[in-house]
Each structure stands twice: as structure tokens, then as C-alpha cells.
Amino acid sequence: MNMLPLKLRPLLKALTSNIEIRNIALSSVLGIKEIKQVQNDKELVIYGEIQPSPREPYLLKNEDHCCPICASGLDVKHTDVLILSQFVRSDGCMLPKRITGLCKSQQKRMGSLVTMAQKAGM
């Protein structure tokens, strides 16, 4: 919350005062590997073992292969800047559908919501 602009902090506090906060990650698990070494007679075997990710409980479970917004049932508005910022590049343009993982209708909707938020000065 410290990274938010000063004018958005009271708005976020008012929105989340009655709501349980749950962070959502749309990206995949980190896949960090720990390097292991096993010394046999004359050979040294080095391999990587995947460690469990600390982000695992925050990932959306998507068994039916629909987009994350449809799967979670979120009602995103143009004032939900933190959610919309996940679908925008640093220059303000929308990320492509192959990167966001959204369905066609949600990609178009998020694009229009981002435009509305940018016109509103958010």
C-alpha cells in the first residue's frame, strides 16, 4: 500500500475496510530449483530439484480452462486499478491475449476498462 499514490490510499482503505483481502496471482508457480549433488564411485551427479512455491496458495485453480476473470467470478470496474494494472504494459498499452490468458470477451472488456480508467486519470 505504500507504493500507491497518496490520492488512491484512502480509496483503497475505504474499499477494503469491510472486505477480506486476498491477493490473486495470475502467473504460474515460480519453479525454483535447488541444486543437489550426489557423489557415486567415480562420477558426480548434479541435478535440480523443484522446490514448492510460496505463491501456491494465491494462484487461481483453473480446471475448466476458462480465463482467470471468468473462473473467479470477479466483477471488475474501471476503478479497480490494481487488477487492471496486471493487464497493462509499463507504457500504458494492453498486453496481448496470449500473455494475459483472458478469453476474447474479457480481453475486450479489460481493454475498454483500462481506457476508461486512463481517461478518468487513474
Solvent accessible surface area in square Angstrom, and as a share of the most:
residue,aa,sasa,rsa
1,M,113,0.50
2,N,131,0.67
3,M,190,0.85
4,L,29,0.14
5,P,70,0.44
6,L,138,0.69
7,K,151,0.64
8,L,28,0.14
9,R,71,0.26
10,P,86,0.54
11,L,71,0.36
12,L,37,0.19
13,K,126,0.53
14,A,72,0.56
15,L,84,0.42
16,T,38,0.22
17,S,81,0.52
18,N,145,0.74
19,I,112,0.57
20,E,156,0.70
21,I,122,0.62
22,R,134,0.49
23,N,96,0.49
24,I,51,0.26
25,A,23,0.18
26,L,61,0.30
27,S,64,0.41
28,S,88,0.57
29,V,57,0.32
30,L,84,0.42
31,G,35,0.34
32,I,101,0.51
33,K,121,0.51
34,E,79,0.35
35,I,128,0.65
36,K,65,0.28
37,Q,123,0.55
38,V,64,0.37
39,Q,123,0.55
40,N,73,0.37
41,D,143,0.74
42,K,197,0.83
43,E,101,0.45
44,L,93,0.46
45,V,61,0.35
46,I,101,0.51
47,Y,97,0.37
48,G,39,0.37
49,E,76,0.34
50,I,113,0.57
51,Q,55,0.24
52,P,119,0.75
53,S,13,0.08
54,P,101,0.63
55,R,75,0.27
56,E,80,0.36
57,P,93,0.59
58,Y,95,0.36
59,L,21,0.10
60,L,39,0.20
61,K,128,0.54
62,N,57,0.29
63,E,138,0.62
64,D,108,0.56
65,H,167,0.75
66,C,46,0.28
67,C,5,0.03
68,P,20,0.12
69,I,6,0.03
70,C,61,0.37
71,A,44,0.34
72,S,43,0.28
73,G,63,0.60
74,L,62,0.31
75,D,105,0.54
76,V,2,0.01
77,K,115,0.49
78,H,54,0.24
79,T,46,0.27
80,D,39,0.20
81,V,35,0.20
82,L,93,0.46
83,I,47,0.24
84,L,6,0.03
85,S,65,0.42
86,Q,86,0.38
87,F,2,0.01
88,V,34,0.19
89,R,115,0.42
90,S,128,0.83
91,D,99,0.51
92,G,25,0.24
93,C,61,0.37
94,M,47,0.21
95,L,37,0.19
96,P,51,0.32
97,K,97,0.41
98,R,201,0.73
99,I,97,0.49
100,T,14,0.08
101,G,44,0.42
102,L,7,0.03
103,C,46,0.28
104,K,161,0.68
105,S,77,0.50
106,Q,29,0.13
107,Q,30,0.14
108,K,161,0.68
109,R,80,0.29
110,M,0,0.00
111,G,19,0.19
112,S,57,0.37
113,L,16,0.08
114,V,9,0.05
115,T,61,0.36
116,M,93,0.41
117,A,8,0.07
118,Q,95,0.42
119,K,170,0.72
120,A,62,0.48
121,G,51,0.49
122,M,81,0.36
